[in-house]
Amino acid sequence: MCRHSTHANPADCASRGLMPSQLFGHTLYWHGPDFIRGDPTTWQKELPIIPVSELPELRPTCLITQDHNVEWYNGFSSHNRLVRVTARLYRFIRRCHKTHKRSYPSYLQSIELEEANHSLVIASQRCRFSNLIYELSTGNRVSSKSLNKLHPFLDATGVIRVGGRLRNSALSYDAKHPLLLAKTSHLAQIICQKWHLGTFHAGSRVVTALISRQYWLISIRSVLFKNCRACATCVRFDGQTPQPLMADLPPERVLCSRPFSRVGIDYAGPLQMREMSLRKSRSYKVYIAIFVYFAVKAVHLEVVTELSTDAFLSAFDRFVARRGVPSDVFSDCGTNFIDADKQLQKLVNSPEGQITIAEARSTCRWHFNPPSAPHFGGLWEAAVRSTKRLLTRTMGHHVLTYEEFVTLITRIEAVLNSRPLTPVTTDPSDLDYLSPGHFLIGQPLLAIPPRIEFDSNISIKGRWKLLDQCHQSFWRKWSAEYLTTLNARTKWTSEVPNIGTVDNQNPPLLWKMGRVLELLPCSDRMGVTVFRQNRPFRLPPSPFSA
């Protein structure tokens, strides 16, 4: 490709154009450049080549043209204030006319407010529906399919209204033909905010019905939803707390251990008990202390007369005397449990040289759930529900004596320890099921004892090995059949970010608003340490909202 100079290029004469008077004697057009008529040996045969390193850098520039529909009243956040300011501006303009001699009162009249609101609607429509106004004014068909369904038209004042199908109804003119507003219009947003506050934060159906009497907002539900999300009051009351992913089971639930070596404690009640079987005997409140074995859900029930620390220590002492000393005890943050833990620690750290039996029973570790986290004790909460269900259906409205009540509680304990841990099959060759009683006495507590003929030739050591093999077979069946049923998460299956906490003690209007700067997971994975006002707080992960 060769580059020809304009002074030596005859084609430029035709492309750039010449006057007829110039064309008649134009030498370049009729005879060509001067060097053609000369000696060919003098023609330039090689073109000068510029090195690549000396070529100037050329950078392409990409420009995008975009229409910005900016409404001049975007700085207003109140529809009433916007209308009143616009009405004042129109009154000032009318007063500036020399021929205008009308006097106005100090307050704004309703006709002035209607005129101002009408002008704001026209300004919003010209900004958002310029193509629609052109199509309606020229008589062309509406190109937008969504707007064509509304059958819009221009009224006498030049504003777009919805045609609809209610022309023959008894509604007002504004209700039959409401003013059309776009969902992205700032005017539509502040109108929704006005009616949202005017209806005392009512639902979207109420606000939609009230707005539709005068305006037709395209996608009004999305506008109202966005407005509610921007309302601090609605966010406080309507905010939901997403639950985090359900955690893995603790080692105490999935590892083999001695029965009742790791237990959870909770109370059920209050219930009524009477002193004696006489007709006019006095009745008083009693409670049930429930001890749940973590591995196989075995239950131990104790009757307690009050919620004091001494009453609980007595029940705990009876439990230890029959079931043995637990290595780990789990409970909520009840005052009786906390005080009991403190008293047991005092017994362990007593300066006396000889450790008594009561002190030896207190050598267990106590674990408390985080505050406001009842789901951490779901295992014993389920035991409380099962106990109360059997108790209320058996007792009804009767008030039992102490002997009757303790007997009933003991039988309920036997029923709970005879429940199957796995679904019962209909296979005739496998009618025996695994229950918590198998780990306590070798069979369900309510099962009829089988008739066994003892072989006198088996030694005591051999019989002990036989019983140990039976016990180990229970644990193998527990690992193969029961643990697999705990693998699936029945709820809280999605992971959500932990952002803030929810105060369950105060109403939403009294919640303190702030910013959480740092979330530190605890070492035991049972909560989150939050630093607030230079003080650490241990909180459970469940009340965290996203």
MIROZA-140517 format. One line per 2 residues: number of its first residue (from 1); for each residue x, y, z of C-alpha. Coordinates in pm, whole numbers, plus 32768, in hexadecimal, padded with zeros to 4 digits. Layout:
<recs>
NUM> X Y Z  ...
</recs>
This chain:
<recs>
1> 8000 8000 8000  808F 8152 7F95
3> 8040 82A4 8024  8014 83BB 7F23
5> 801F 8526 7F7A  7EE9 85F5 7F30
7> 7FB0 86D6 7E44  8012 85A4 7D6F
9> 7EC9 84E1 7D80  7DCF 8527 7C64
11> 7CC2 845E 7D17  7CA6 856C 7E21
13> 7C26 865E 7D19  7AEC 858F 7CE9
15> 7AC1 8522 7E54  7AF9 867A 7EEB
17> 7A3C 872A 7DD3  7A94 8846 7CE1
19> 79D0 8964 7C4F  798E 894D 7AD4
21> 7A68 8A7E 7A9A  7B88 89D7 7B56
23> 7B5B 8889 7AA9  7B87 8916 7947
25> 7CF5 8974 7974  7D56 8887 7A90
27> 7EA2 87E8 7A27  7EAE 86E0 7B3B
29> 7D5A 8652 7ADD  7D93 8649 7962
31> 7F08 85F7 794F  7F62 855C 7A9E
33> 8084 85B7 7B88  81BC 865A 7AFE
35> 82AD 853B 7B48  81EE 8453 7A5C
37> 8248 852A 7935  83BC 8525 7994
39> 84CB 841C 7974  8461 82D2 7A1B
41> 85BE 82A3 7AA3  8585 83C7 7B8A
43> 8450 8329 7C26  8466 82BF 7D92
45> 8478 8142 7D9F  84A3 8104 7F16
47> 83BF 818C 8020  8455 8208 8166
49> 8412 8109 827D  83F7 8184 83E2
51> 8482 8090 84E9  8384 7FF6 85D3
53> 8436 8085 8702  8404 81E5 8679
55> 8293 81C0 862B  81B5 829C 8706
57> 80D5 81E9 8805  7F67 81EA 87A4
59> 7E6A 8199 88B6  7D00 8155 8859
61> 7BF7 8216 8914  7AA1 8179 8950
63> 7985 8267 899C  782B 81F9 8A0F
65> 7701 82DA 89EE  75FF 82A9 8B02
67> 74C8 836A 8B51  74B2 83DE 8CBC
69> 734E 8422 8D22  7384 8502 8E4E
71> 7253 8596 8EF7  7295 86ED 8F88
73> 71E4 8695 90CF  72BE 8569 9128
75> 733C 8622 9259  71E6 8616 9301
77> 7196 84F0 93E4  7034 855F 9441
79> 6F17 8571 9348  6E53 866F 9415
81> 6F7D 8757 942D  6FC3 8736 92B9
83> 6E5D 8790 925D  6E57 88BC 9348
85> 6FA4 8942 92CA  6F2D 891D 9162
87> 6DE8 89D2 91B4  6EAD 8AF0 9252
89> 6F83 8B0B 9117  6E4F 8B21 9037
91> 6DB8 8C2E 9117  6EFE 8CF4 9107
93> 6F05 8CDA 8F8A  6DA0 8D57 8F6F
95> 6DE7 8E7C 9054  6F0F 8EE1 8F7C
97> 6E29 8F23 8E55  6DD4 9093 8E2F
99> 6C6C 9051 8DC5  6C28 8F6D 8EF0
101> 6B7D 902A 9009  6ADE 8F0D 90CF
103> 6B1F 8EFA 9245  6B68 8DAB 92EE
105> 6B38 8D3C 9457  6C64 8CDE 9529
107> 6C0F 8B6B 9510  6C0C 8A95 93D6
109> 6ABA 8A43 9343  6A54 88E7 92D6
111> 6A3E 894D 9168  6BA7 89C5 9176
113> 6C1A 887C 920D  6B61 87B6 9101
115> 6BFE 888C 8FF1  6D59 8857 9083
117> 6D29 86DF 909E  6CA4 86D7 8F39
119> 6DD9 878A 8EB8  6EBC 8698 8F72
121> 6E0F 8570 8ECE  6E3A 8610 8D77
123> 6FAC 864D 8DBB  6FDD 84E4 8E28
125> 6F27 845C 8CF6  6FEF 8535 8C05
127> 712C 84B0 8CA3  70C9 833F 8CAC
129> 6FCB 831A 8B8F  704E 8404 8A81
131> 7023 82FD 8970  6EC3 82AB 89E5
133> 6E5F 841B 89E2  6EE0 843B 887C
135> 6E21 8305 880B  6CDD 8377 88AD
137> 6CF7 84DC 882F  6D3D 846D 86C9
139> 6C2E 8361 86C9  6D1E 823E 869C
141> 6CF0 80EA 8739  6D90 80B5 888E
143> 6ECC 7FEA 8859  6EF1 7F6E 89C0
145> 6E29 7E2E 89FA  6E10 7E62 8B72
147> 6D89 7FC4 8B47  6CA7 7F64 8A27
149> 6BDE 7E86 8B15  6B83 7FBB 8BE0
151> 6AFD 8075 8AAE  6B9D 81C4 8B12
153> 6B26 8313 8A8A  6B72 8486 8AAC
155> 6A67 8555 8B58  6A1D 86C4 8B15
157> 6B39 8738 8BF8  6C3F 8661 8B4A
159> 6C6B 855E 8C5F  6C70 83E7 8C1C
161> 6B51 8325 8CB8  6AF1 81B8 8CB7
163> 69CA 816C 8BD4  696A 8022 8C73
165> 680E 7F8A 8C63  6758 8049 8D74
167> 66D5 8166 8CA1  6569 8114 8CEF
169> 659A 80E0 8E65  6527 81CB 8F79
171> 6689 8211 8FF0  6728 8367 8FE6
173> 67E5 83D7 8EB2  6938 83AA 8F60
175> 68DA 8249 8FCE  6860 81E3 8E72
177> 6989 8282 8DC1  6AAB 829B 8EB9
179> 6BEA 8358 8E6E  6D00 8280 8DE0
181> 6E50 827E 8E98  6F89 81B1 8E5B
183> 7016 80D5 8F6E  716D 8179 8F4C
185> 70DD 82D4 8F78  7140 838B 90B5
187> 6FE1 8416 90C9  6F51 82B4 90DC
189> 7041 8258 91F4  6FEC 8381 92D1
191> 6E77 834D 928F  6E9A 81E5 930A
193> 6F5D 8260 9436  6E4D 835E 9484
195> 6D37 825C 9483  6E0F 815E 953A
197> 6E3F 824F 965C  6CDA 82D2 9643
199> 6C4B 8174 9672  6D2C 8134 97A0
201> 6E10 803E 96E9  6CEE 7F6E 9664
203> 6D18 7E50 9571  6D44 7E6B 93FB
205> 6BD6 7E15 93B0  6B53 7F3F 9477
207> 6C4E 8032 93E4  6C11 7FB2 9282
209> 6A99 7FE0 92A4  6AC0 8146 9320
211> 6BBF 81AE 9219  6AF5 8114 90FC
213> 69DE 8210 9136  6AB6 831F 9094
215> 6BF5 8286 9004  6C52 8154 8F3B
217> 6DB2 80EC 8F99  6E54 7FEC 8EB8
219> 6ECF 7EC5 8F8C  6E4C 7F68 90C8
221> 6E99 7E36 919C  700D 7E4D 9155
223> 7007 7FC1 91A9  6F53 7F7E 92F1
225> 7040 7E62 9347  716C 7F42 930B
227> 70CB 8052 93DD  708B 7F60 94FE
229> 71F2 7EE7 94F2  7263 8051 9516
231> 717D 808E 9642  7240 805B 9786
233> 7104 8015 984E  708A 7F06 9760
235> 71E2 7E68 9750  71EB 7E4F 98CB
237> 7096 7DAB 98E6  709A 7CD7 97AA
239> 7204 7C69 97BC  7230 7AF2 97C8
241> 7350 7A3A 9866  73DF 7938 9776
243> 7462 7805 9825  75C9 77A0 97D6
245> 7628 7649 9759  75DA 753C 985A
247> 771E 74E2 9907  77B5 7388 991A
249> 7759 72AB 9A3D  7844 72CE 9B68
251> 792A 71AC 9BC0  7851 715B 9CED
253> 7735 70F4 9C01  77F7 7015 9B12
255> 78FE 6F65 9BEA  78D1 6E31 9CC1
257> 78DD 6E6F 9E37  7862 6DEA 9F82
259> 76EC 6E1B 9FBA  769C 6F6E A04F
261> 7808 6FDD A045  77A6 710B 9F72
263> 7651 7194 9FC6  7577 72C3 9F87
265> 7498 734D A09A  7354 740F A08B
267> 7216 7443 A153  70AB 73F4 A0FB
269> 6F81 7488 A1AE  6EF2 750C A28A
271> 6DFF 73F6 A2DE  6D0B 73C9 A3FC
273> 6D35 72CB A515  6C72 72A1 A657
275> 6CF1 723C A7AB  6C0A 7114 A7ED
277> 6ADC 7064 A75D  69E3 7120 A836
279> 68DB 71F4 A78A  6948 7342 A820
281> 6ABE 7309 A817  6B99 742B A7A7
283> 6C36 7424 A64B  6D83 74BC A5EE
285> 6E61 74E4 A4BE  6F6A 73E9 A45A
287> 705F 73D2 A33A  710B 72BB A27E
289> 7285 72BF A24E  72D3 7210 A106
291> 742B 7178 A0C5  7468 710D 9F5B
293> 7588 702E 9EF1  761C 70C6 9DB7
295> 7683 6F8F 9CF5  7543 6EBF 9CFD
297> 743E 6FB7 9D88  740A 6EF4 9EC8
299> 733C 6FB7 9FC9  734C 6FCD A144
301> 7235 7087 A1FD  723F 711B A35B
303> 7128 71CD A416  718A 7324 A4A2
305> 70B2 73F5 A589  7143 754B A52D
307> 7232 75FB A440  7338 764A A548
309> 74A3 75E4 A539  7489 74FF A667
311> 7365 7442 A5CF  7424 740E A48D
313> 755C 7399 A545  748A 7296 A5FA
315> 73FB 721A A4B0  7558 7218 A418
317> 75DA 7150 A541  74C7 704C A513
319> 7519 7037 A3A0  768B 7001 A3E5
321> 7643 6EF7 A4EA  7580 6E25 A3EC
323> 7624 6E78 A29D  7789 6ECF A2FA
325> 7855 700E A2E4  7831 70BD A191
327> 7968 7146 A0EF  78B5 7260 A037
329> 7772 7311 A091  76BF 73FB 9F9D
331> 75AA 74EF 9FF9  7524 7649 9FB6
333> 757F 777D A080  747C 774A A191
335> 74D6 77E4 A2DE  74AF 769A A395
337> 759F 75EF A2A3  76A0 7705 A2BA
339> 7694 7709 A437  76A9 758E A441
341> 77E2 7596 A36C  787F 7698 A453
343> 7831 75CD A58A  78BD 7490 A4EF
345> 79FB 7547 A493  7A1C 75BE A5F8
347> 7A07 7456 A670  7B19 73ED A580
349> 7BFD 750C A5E8  7BBC 74E4 A75B
351> 7CF9 74EC A834  7C9B 73AA A8E7
353> 7D95 7297 A8B3  7CA3 7173 A886
355> 7BAF 717D A766  7A5B 70FA A7C5
357> 796A 703D A6E7  7897 7175 A6AE
359> 79CC 7231 A641  7A34 711E A553
361> 78DF 7131 A4AD  791E 729B A459
363> 7A4F 7256 A380  7994 7293 A23A
365> 79AF 73A7 A139  7882 7489 A10F
367> 7833 7521 9FBC  7736 763C 9F9C
369> 7683 769A 9E5C  76AE 77FC 9DD6
371> 759D 78EF 9E43  7468 7906 9D64
373> 74B9 77BC 9CBA  73B4 76B7 9D22
375> 73F7 75E6 9BEA  7548 7584 9C7D
377> 7481 74AC 9D6F  73A0 7410 9C6C
379> 73EB 72B1 9CEB  7365 72EA 9E4A
381> 7253 73D4 9DD0  71CD 72B1 9D03
383> 71DE 71D5 9E3A  7117 72DB 9EFB
385> 700D 72DD 9DEC  6FF2 7161 9DE8
387> 6FDE 7151 9F63  6ED0 725A 9F7C
389> 6E0D 71B9 9E60  6DFC 7068 9F12
391> 6DC0 7107 A064  6C9F 71EA 9FFF
393> 6BEF 70D7 9F3B  6C09 6FEE A064
395> 6BBA 70D8 A184  6ABD 71B8 A0DC
397> 6A2F 72A6 A1E3  6A74 71BF A309
399> 6B5D 7229 A423  6C2B 7101 A49E
401> 6CD4 70C1 A5E7  6E4B 70A4 A60B
403> 6E50 6F28 A5F2  6D67 6F27 A4C5
405> 6E25 703C A417  6F7E 6F9E A449
407> 6EFA 6E4D A3D3  6E69 6EEC A299
409> 6FAB 6FA9 A252  7077 6E6B A274
411> 6F94 6DB0 A183  6FAB 6ED0 A08A
413> 7126 6EB7 A0A6  710D 6D45 A04E
415> 7033 6D95 9F20  7125 6E9D 9EA0
417> 724A 6DAF 9EC9  718F 6CA5 9E03
419> 7160 6D7C 9CCC  7204 6CFB 9B8D
421> 732F 6DC5 9B1A  7303 6D5A 99B0
423> 71CB 6D19 98DE  7132 6BC7 992C
425> 7137 6AD9 9805  7028 69DF 97A3
427> 7125 68CE 975A  70BF 6799 9827
429> 722C 6735 9848  7289 6883 98EC
431> 717B 68D0 99EA  726B 694B 9AF7
433> 72AE 6AC1 9AF1  73B8 6B99 9B93
435> 7347 6C71 9CB8  73F1 6D3B 9DCC
437> 739B 6C1F 9EBB  748A 6B37 9E03
439> 75AD 6C0B 9E7F  7526 6C12 9FE5
441> 74A9 6AB0 A02F  74DB 69FD 9EE2
443> 7372 6A15 9E67  724C 6B0B 9E65
445> 71DA 6B53 9FC6  7072 6AF1 9F7A
447> 70D1 69AD 9EC8  7070 6861 9F62
449> 71AB 67B9 9FE7  71FC 667E 9F1E
451> 7221 652D 9FC4  7392 64D7 9FBA
453> 741F 638F A030  7575 63CA A0C4
455> 768B 62DD A069  7748 627D A1A1
457> 7879 621C A0D4  78BC 6387 A06C
459> 79AA 6437 A158  7973 6591 A1E6
461> 7A7F 6620 A0FF  79DE 657C 9FD0
463> 7888 6604 A030  7920 675D A058
465> 79B5 6742 9EFA  7862 66D7 9E73
467> 77B7 6803 9F0F  78C8 68E7 9E8D
469> 7897 685E 9D2D  7723 68A7 9D46
471> 776E 6A07 9DBA  7864 6A3D 9C9D
473> 7762 69BD 9BA4  7674 6ACC 9C1C
475> 7778 6BD7 9BD6  77C5 6B47 9A7E
477> 7655 6B4E 9A2A  7642 6CAF 9AB4
479> 7761 6D1D 99D0  76D7 6C6D 989C
481> 7564 6CC1 98BA  7530 6DE7 99A4
483> 764E 6ED4 994A  75F7 6ECE 97D8
485> 749F 6F5D 9827  7543 7093 98BF
487> 760A 70E9 9788  7505 71B9 96CE
489> 74B1 731E 9732  7339 733D 975B
491> 7342 74BC 9761  7433 75E3 974B
493> 74D0 7554 9610  755A 7694 9574
495> 7683 7768 95D6  763D 78D7 961C
497> 7730 79EB 9682  7733 7A5D 97EB
499> 770E 7BD8 97EE  7657 7C4D 9925
501> 759D 7BD5 9A56  742E 7BE2 9AB3
503> 73C7 7C5B 9C0D  72BA 7B70 9C90
505> 7296 7C24 9DDD  7213 7D74 9D5C
507> 710C 7DD5 9C58  718E 7E32 9AFD
509> 7166 7FA8 9B3A  725F 7F93 9C5A
511> 7368 7ED5 9B9A  74B9 7F80 9B9A
513> 753D 7FCA 9A41  76AF 7FAC 9A04
515> 77BB 7F06 9937  7866 7DBC 9983
517> 79D4 7DE7 992C  7A5B 7C8D 997A
519> 79D5 7B2C 99B0  7ABF 7A35 9A55
521> 7A59 78C4 9A65  7A83 7826 9BBA
523> 7B6D 7704 9BF2  7A53 7614 9C44
525> 798C 7677 9B0B  785B 76B7 9BE1
527> 7837 7829 9BAC  78D0 7969 9B2E
529> 7997 7A66 9BF4  7929 7BC7 9B9C
531> 79E8 7CFA 9C11  78FA 7E13 9C64
533> 795B 7F48 9D29  7AB3 7EAF 9D68
535> 7A14 7D87 9E1B  7A02 7C20 9D97
537> 78AD 7B79 9D88  7875 7A07 9D41
539> 7743 79DA 9C67  76AE 78AA 9BBB
541> 76BC 78A2 9A3E  7545 7868 9A15
543> 74BF 79C8 9A63  75A6 7A62 9964
545> 74E9 7B05 9846  755B 7B3D 96E4
</recs>
